[in-house]
Amino acid sequence: MFVSDILVQKGNFVFTVAPDATVAQVVQELSARRVGALLVLEDSDSVVGVVSERDLVRALSAHGAAALAMKVREIMTAEVVTCDPDDSIDEVMAAMTRGRFRHVPVVRHGELLGLVSIGDVVKARLSEAQVETEALRAYIVAS
């Protein structure tokens, strides 16, 4: 199974925020959208970072309530690991585990195509394992 299969199932809409938005705005957006991260886009199409719940916790721990007035660019993760739609879910899961992050933008030739979370990847892998199990059962019964 590939990243493109996940995007077909979940769609490719991505929630985003501008680098000059405040942390308070990010908190409201994450809560309203019920997501764990927002991509930070500059000029409406260039990914410059990702801001996640973890980034918020770090900022609040370091700056207290004053963090809410800070700009996204001050707390975001700027070194964003991306994946290609043709990457296998096993490759993406390994990269997420290795890098200890939970959200990966899907990019091809500089164009943002979507975002996959660790939940999306695990769900796809479980579905794939279920299909494999059913195929093995059918094979055993037929033997």
C-alpha positions in Angstrom: 0.0 0.0 0.0 1.2 3.5 -0.8 0.7 7.0 0.5 -1.4 7.7 -2.6 -3.9 5.1 -1.4 -4.2 6.9 1.9 -4.9 10.2 0.1 -7.6 8.5 -2.0 -9.4 7.3 1.1 -9.0 10.4 3.3 -8.8 13.2 0.7 -6.1 15.7 0.2 -7.5 18.7 2.0 -4.9 20.2 4.4 -5.4 22.6 7.2 -2.9 25.4 7.1 -1.8 28.5 9.0 0.4 31.5 8.1 3.8 32.0 9.8 2.6 35.3 11.2 -0.5 33.9 12.9 -0.4 33.8 16.7 -0.1 30.7 18.8 -3.5 31.5 20.3 -4.9 31.3 16.8 -3.3 27.9 16.3 -4.8 26.6 19.5 -8.2 27.7 18.4 -7.7 26.2 14.9 -6.4 22.8 16.2 -9.4 22.6 18.5 -12.0 23.6 16.0 -10.6 21.3 13.3 -9.9 18.4 15.7 -6.4 17.9 14.3 -3.0 17.6 15.8 -1.0 19.8 13.4 -1.2 22.5 10.8 1.1 23.0 7.9 2.7 26.5 7.9 2.4 27.9 4.4 4.0 31.1 3.1 2.6 32.7 -0.1 -0.3 30.2 0.0 1.7 27.3 -1.5 5.2 27.1 0.0 5.5 24.8 3.0 7.8 26.5 5.5 7.0 24.4 8.6 4.6 22.4 10.6 3.1 23.4 14.0 1.9 20.6 16.2 0.6 20.0 19.6 4.1 19.1 20.7 5.3 22.5 19.5 2.6 24.2 21.6 3.5 22.2 24.7 7.2 23.2 24.3 6.3 26.9 23.8 4.0 26.9 26.8 6.6 25.1 29.0 9.3 27.6 28.0 7.3 30.9 27.9 4.1 30.3 29.9 1.0 32.2 28.9 3.1 34.7 27.0 3.5 31.9 24.3 -0.1 32.6 23.2 1.0 35.9 21.8 4.0 34.5 19.9 4.1 34.0 16.2 3.9 30.6 14.6 7.3 31.1 12.9 8.8 31.3 16.4 7.6 27.9 17.6 7.1 25.8 14.4 9.2 22.9 13.3 11.0 24.3 10.2 12.8 21.2 9.1 9.9 19.4 7.6 10.3 15.8 6.4 8.0 15.1 3.4 7.0 12.0 1.5 6.0 11.2 -2.1 2.6 9.7 -3.0 4.5 6.7 -4.4 6.3 6.0 -1.0 5.1 2.8 0.7 3.3 3.2 4.0 6.1 1.1 5.6 8.7 3.6 4.4 6.7 6.5 5.8 6.0 4.7 9.1 9.7 4.0 9.5 10.6 7.6 8.8 8.0 8.8 11.4 9.3 6.4 14.0 12.9 7.3 13.3 12.2 11.1 13.4 9.7 10.9 16.2 7.0 13.0 14.4 3.4 12.3 13.6 2.6 14.3 10.5 4.1 14.2 7.0 3.2 16.5 4.1 2.9 14.7 0.8 4.8 16.6 -1.9 5.6 15.9 -5.5 7.7 18.3 -7.6 7.3 21.0 -5.0 3.5 20.7 -5.0 1.6 20.0 -1.8 -0.7 17.1 -2.4 -1.9 16.3 1.2 -0.9 15.4 4.7 -0.7 12.0 6.4 -0.7 11.4 10.1 0.6 8.4 12.0 -3.1 7.5 12.6 -3.7 7.4 8.8 -0.6 5.2 8.3 -1.5 2.8 11.2 -5.1 2.5 9.9 -3.9 1.7 6.4 -1.4 -0.9 7.7 -4.0 -2.6 9.8 -6.3 -2.7 6.8 -3.5 -4.2 4.8 -2.8 -6.8 7.5 -6.5 -7.8 7.7 -6.6 -8.4 3.9 -3.4 -10.5 4.2 -4.9 -12.5 7.0 -8.1 -13.2 5.1 -6.1 -14.3 2.0 -4.1 -16.7 4.1 -7.2 -18.1 5.8 -8.8 -18.6 2.4 -5.6 -20.3 1.1 -5.5 -22.7 4.1 -9.2 -23.6 3.8 -8.8 -24.3 0.1 -5.8 -26.5 0.7 
